[in-house]
Amino acid sequence: MSVSATEATGYTGMLGTTSTTSSTGASTTTSSSTDKNMFLQLLVAQMKYQDPMNPTDSSQFLSQSAQFTSLEKMQDVADQTSQLLTSQMAFGASSLVGRTVSWTDSNGATQTGSVSGVTFSTDGPMLDVGSTQLSLSQVQSVKGSTSSTTSSTTGS
């Protein structure tokens, strides 16, 4: 079965969804309904131009629909997993505030400093250590807070 060359069809990619991540880490999906409409248009075109003497088995249409639905659900799971990873990295980075971290600078020397804050950018969370910003992947070790104080009392 084939669709004639004069039939107008649009193509937006295999999945057709464009996923973008905003500065807050939220993922937005566009053209999801366009994919469904395109699939239905292709399905109608297949039915319209099929050979009447050798019609396509209806189970093939059901199979194609099931495959499309499965692919759509897998994409949803992948998007949610990506959001979960982004959230996990944000919580992990924020838990480092007040702790001492070590990293290797561009000259190859090991540096150490206290994390004063976290900045969230499109590249992920960036740790603020003095005047330096580090990504989580640059951190080699983490030590506890250096500002802990102990008090003791003596009795007579």
C-alpha angles and dihedrals in degrees: 000000000000140000115235118252091240092061110106113231131167127215126201099171137286094295096016092209121119113205119198129177118220125213089266091060094250116138120222125198124206135189095021091133089047089061092052091049092047091051092050091047091052090048091051091046090052091052093044095051100036120124108264091210092053107030121189117257112256090225088068090059091049090048092051091048091050091049091050092049091048092051091049092052092047089053089051090052091049091051092049091048089052091051090049092051091050091051092047091052091049093052091045092051094047091052089061094065109119094017128111116245133188126212140161115251127216091272092056095252120133112242129193130197146146119264108239098178149336128249119200114216136163088268091057133263116340120202117226108221110170105303092337128093117208132188117226090250091063094058112104101177140005125209130189124266115296094208097072115130129198126204128195132189126209123208130205 
